[in-house]
Amino acid sequence: MNQQKRARRSFSADFKAQMVKLYQQGKSRSELVKQYDLTPSALDRWINQSSKSGSFKTKDNRTPEENELIALRKELK
């Protein structure tokens, strides 16, 4: 396999919210992925983040265990 690695892209919170809204209104995952050249995993992550916390920020979607682990690691430094 000689595939080139896709360059990492970033999307605004507004764009992510728009993609989630389109999905919730009935547009299929595959349609959104093809039409907007997204990765399926990114779209799934946005949908999950939106349903959990309503935020697309990683820190807002951490579990209590993840937050505890981060705090413990900071104490060790």
Buried (B, 14 or more C-beta within 10 A) or exposed (E): EEEEEEEEEEBEEEBBBBBBEBBEEEEEBEEBBEEBEBEEEBBBBBBEBBEEEEEBEEEEBBEEEEEEEEEEEEEEE
